[in-house]
Amino acid sequence: MRRPGIQDDVSAQQVSTPLSGTHGSPGPAVPSLNADGGGWVTRARDGDVHAFERLYRAHVSRVYALTLRMTADPDRAEDLTQDAFVRAWDRLSTFRGDSAFGTWLHRLAVHVVLGDLRSRGRWEEEALDEDRLERSPRELHTAPARGGMTVDLERAVAALPPRARSVLVLHDIEGYRHREIAELLGVTEGTSKAQLFRARRLLREALER
């Protein structure tokens, strides 16, 4: 099973070298690496592939966790993590440092996931996936939980309809504001708030079962 990875000859066609770690766990970030400073971004922007690999290793775990929570599909999350870093490599010249590199990369990854959900017809509203709640935690959750989230909660989040799940993940887990979510999703702030309310209600109902 392919895991998120990056080769020394980074290109839009070739980003697939596995990193160490179990399936769905892209491996640890490089210790004591300041990925938003230290010149790594500048060097990568100048074409230094090794510098970009350092950035990759520093950020891949968080990007993968985001794609997994938004898609509820470990295999698809791996592919989208790859896609996000390929796109980041291609667009590094557009990064001007107005925000931290991690913030820029994170937003880019969100766009990649949302674009995938729309193109695959997964953006339409659908009922809560009851069957998904009955599956084993290993099937639904292969990345370490953050912020004290339990496996049951992760499983309930995975079972939410895509639109409600996206708003919940972006707002309650990733810390986006409704204004930012509305811009990303192409909806109004009121719609974002309504989807968050719906997601929280569905979670409560699922966890009370």
Contacts in CASP RR format, 6 or more apart in sequence:
PFRMAT RR
TARGET T0000
AUTHOR 0000-0000-0000
METHOD contacts of the structure
MODEL  1
MRRPGIQDDVSAQQVSTPLSGTHGSPGPAVPSLNADGGGWVTRARDGDVH
AFERLYRAHVSRVYALTLRMTADPDRAEDLTQDAFVRAWDRLSTFRGDSA
FGTWLHRLAVHVVLGDLRSRGRWEEEALDEDRLERSPRELHTAPARGGMT
VDLERAVAALPPRARSVLVLHDIEGYRHREIAELLGVTEGTSKAQLFRAR
RLLREALER
1 23 0 8 1.000
1 75 0 8 1.000
2 16 0 8 1.000
2 18 0 8 1.000
2 78 0 8 1.000
3 18 0 8 1.000
3 19 0 8 1.000
3 21 0 8 1.000
3 23 0 8 1.000
3 24 0 8 1.000
3 25 0 8 1.000
3 26 0 8 1.000
3 78 0 8 1.000
4 19 0 8 1.000
4 26 0 8 1.000
4 60 0 8 1.000
4 64 0 8 1.000
4 78 0 8 1.000
4 81 0 8 1.000
4 82 0 8 1.000
4 85 0 8 1.000
5 15 0 8 1.000
5 16 0 8 1.000
5 17 0 8 1.000
5 18 0 8 1.000
5 19 0 8 1.000
5 26 0 8 1.000
5 56 0 8 1.000
5 60 0 8 1.000
5 82 0 8 1.000
5 85 0 8 1.000
6 15 0 8 1.000
6 17 0 8 1.000
6 52 0 8 1.000
6 53 0 8 1.000
6 56 0 8 1.000
6 85 0 8 1.000
7 14 0 8 1.000
7 15 0 8 1.000
7 16 0 8 1.000
7 17 0 8 1.000
8 49 0 8 1.000
8 50 0 8 1.000
8 53 0 8 1.000
9 49 0 8 1.000
10 49 0 8 1.000
10 52 0 8 1.000
10 53 0 8 1.000
10 86 0 8 1.000
10 89 0 8 1.000
11 86 0 8 1.000
11 89 0 8 1.000
12 86 0 8 1.000
12 89 0 8 1.000
12 90 0 8 1.000
15 82 0 8 1.000
15 85 0 8 1.000
15 86 0 8 1.000
15 89 0 8 1.000
16 82 0 8 1.000
19 26 0 8 1.000
19 27 0 8 1.000
19 57 0 8 1.000
19 60 0 8 1.000
20 27 0 8 1.000
21 27 0 8 1.000
22 142 0 8 1.000
23 74 0 8 1.000
23 142 0 8 1.000
24 64 0 8 1.000
24 68 0 8 1.000
24 74 0 8 1.000
24 77 0 8 1.000
24 78 0 8 1.000
24 142 0 8 1.000
24 143 0 8 1.000
25 61 0 8 1.000
25 142 0 8 1.000
25 143 0 8 1.000
25 144 0 8 1.000
26 60 0 8 1.000
26 61 0 8 1.000
26 64 0 8 1.000
26 81 0 8 1.000
27 57 0 8 1.000
27 60 0 8 1.000
27 61 0 8 1.000
28 61 0 8 1.000
29 35 0 8 1.000
29 57 0 8 1.000
29 58 0 8 1.000
29 59 0 8 1.000
29 60 0 8 1.000
29 61 0 8 1.000
30 54 0 8 1.000
30 57 0 8 1.000
30 58 0 8 1.000
33 40 0 8 1.000
33 54 0 8 1.000
33 57 0 8 1.000
33 58 0 8 1.000
34 40 0 8 1.000
35 41 0 8 1.000
35 54 0 8 1.000
35 55 0 8 1.000
35 58 0 8 1.000
35 59 0 8 1.000
35 101 0 8 1.000
35 102 0 8 1.000
36 100 0 8 1.000
36 101 0 8 1.000
36 102 0 8 1.000
37 101 0 8 1.000
39 51 0 8 1.000
40 51 0 8 1.000
40 54 0 8 1.000
40 55 0 8 1.000
41 51 0 8 1.000
41 55 0 8 1.000
41 92 0 8 1.000
41 95 0 8 1.000
41 97 0 8 1.000
41 101 0 8 1.000
43 51 0 8 1.000
44 51 0 8 1.000
44 52 0 8 1.000
44 55 0 8 1.000
44 89 0 8 1.000
44 92 0 8 1.000
45 92 0 8 1.000
45 93 0 8 1.000
45 95 0 8 1.000
47 92 0 8 1.000
52 89 0 8 1.000
52 92 0 8 1.000
55 101 0 8 1.000
55 105 0 8 1.000
56 85 0 8 1.000
59 101 0 8 1.000
59 102 0 8 1.000
59 105 0 8 1.000
60 81 0 8 1.000
60 85 0 8 1.000
61 143 0 8 1.000
62 106 0 8 1.000
63 81 0 8 1.000
63 84 0 8 1.000
63 85 0 8 1.000
63 105 0 8 1.000
63 106 0 8 1.000
63 109 0 8 1.000
64 77 0 8 1.000
64 78 0 8 1.000
64 81 0 8 1.000
64 143 0 8 1.000
65 143 0 8 1.000
65 144 0 8 1.000
65 146 0 8 1.000
66 106 0 8 1.000
66 109 0 8 1.000
66 110 0 8 1.000
66 113 0 8 1.000
66 169 0 8 1.000
66 174 0 8 1.000
67 76 0 8 1.000
67 77 0 8 1.000
67 80 0 8 1.000
67 81 0 8 1.000
67 84 0 8 1.000
67 109 0 8 1.000
67 112 0 8 1.000
67 113 0 8 1.000
68 74 0 8 1.000
68 77 0 8 1.000
68 141 0 8 1.000
68 142 0 8 1.000
68 143 0 8 1.000
69 154 0 8 1.000
69 157 0 8 1.000
69 158 0 8 1.000
69 165 0 8 1.000
69 169 0 8 1.000
69 173 0 8 1.000
70 77 0 8 1.000
70 110 0 8 1.000
70 113 0 8 1.000
70 114 0 8 1.000
70 117 0 8 1.000
70 165 0 8 1.000
70 166 0 8 1.000
70 169 0 8 1.000
71 77 0 8 1.000
71 80 0 8 1.000
71 113 0 8 1.000
71 116 0 8 1.000
71 117 0 8 1.000
72 132 0 8 1.000
72 140 0 8 1.000
72 157 0 8 1.000
72 158 0 8 1.000
72 159 0 8 1.000
72 160 0 8 1.000
72 165 0 8 1.000
74 142 0 8 1.000
76 116 0 8 1.000
80 109 0 8 1.000
80 112 0 8 1.000
80 113 0 8 1.000
80 116 0 8 1.000
81 109 0 8 1.000
83 112 0 8 1.000
83 116 0 8 1.000
84 105 0 8 1.000
84 108 0 8 1.000
84 109 0 8 1.000
84 112 0 8 1.000
87 108 0 8 1.000
87 112 0 8 1.000
88 105 0 8 1.000
88 108 0 8 1.000
91 108 0 8 1.000
95 101 0 8 1.000
95 104 0 8 1.000
97 104 0 8 1.000
106 174 0 8 1.000
107 184 0 8 1.000
110 170 0 8 1.000
110 184 0 8 1.000
111 184 0 8 1.000
113 166 0 8 1.000
114 123 0 8 1.000
114 166 0 8 1.000
114 184 0 8 1.000
114 185 0 8 1.000
116 122 0 8 1.000
117 123 0 8 1.000
117 162 0 8 1.000
117 166 0 8 1.000
122 162 0 8 1.000
123 162 0 8 1.000
123 163 0 8 1.000
124 162 0 8 1.000
125 161 0 8 1.000
125 163 0 8 1.000
126 161 0 8 1.000
126 162 0 8 1.000
127 161 0 8 1.000
128 159 0 8 1.000
128 160 0 8 1.000
128 161 0 8 1.000
128 202 0 8 1.000
128 206 0 8 1.000
129 158 0 8 1.000
129 159 0 8 1.000
130 159 0 8 1.000
132 140 0 8 1.000
132 155 0 8 1.000
132 158 0 8 1.000
132 159 0 8 1.000
133 155 0 8 1.000
133 156 0 8 1.000
133 159 0 8 1.000
133 206 0 8 1.000
133 209 0 8 1.000
135 155 0 8 1.000
137 151 0 8 1.000
137 152 0 8 1.000
137 154 0 8 1.000
137 155 0 8 1.000
140 154 0 8 1.000
140 155 0 8 1.000
140 158 0 8 1.000
141 151 0 8 1.000
141 154 0 8 1.000
141 155 0 8 1.000
141 158 0 8 1.000
145 151 0 8 1.000
145 153 0 8 1.000
145 154 0 8 1.000
146 173 0 8 1.000
149 173 0 8 1.000
152 207 0 8 1.000
153 203 0 8 1.000
153 207 0 8 1.000
156 202 0 8 1.000
156 203 0 8 1.000
156 206 0 8 1.000
156 207 0 8 1.000
157 165 0 8 1.000
157 168 0 8 1.000
157 169 0 8 1.000
157 203 0 8 1.000
158 165 0 8 1.000
159 206 0 8 1.000
160 168 0 8 1.000
160 199 0 8 1.000
160 202 0 8 1.000
160 203 0 8 1.000
161 202 0 8 1.000
163 185 0 8 1.000
163 195 0 8 1.000
164 195 0 8 1.000
164 196 0 8 1.000
164 198 0 8 1.000
164 199 0 8 1.000
164 202 0 8 1.000
165 199 0 8 1.000
166 185 0 8 1.000
166 195 0 8 1.000
167 181 0 8 1.000
167 185 0 8 1.000
167 192 0 8 1.000
167 195 0 8 1.000
167 196 0 8 1.000
167 199 0 8 1.000
168 195 0 8 1.000
168 196 0 8 1.000
168 199 0 8 1.000
168 200 0 8 1.000
168 203 0 8 1.000
170 176 0 8 1.000
170 180 0 8 1.000
170 181 0 8 1.000
170 184 0 8 1.000
171 177 0 8 1.000
171 178 0 8 1.000
171 181 0 8 1.000
171 192 0 8 1.000
171 196 0 8 1.000
172 196 0 8 1.000
172 200 0 8 1.000
176 184 0 8 1.000
178 189 0 8 1.000
178 190 0 8 1.000
178 192 0 8 1.000
178 193 0 8 1.000
178 196 0 8 1.000
179 189 0 8 1.000
181 187 0 8 1.000
181 189 0 8 1.000
181 192 0 8 1.000
182 188 0 8 1.000
182 189 0 8 1.000
182 190 0 8 1.000
182 191 0 8 1.000
182 192 0 8 1.000
185 191 0 8 1.000
185 192 0 8 1.000
187 195 0 8 1.000
END
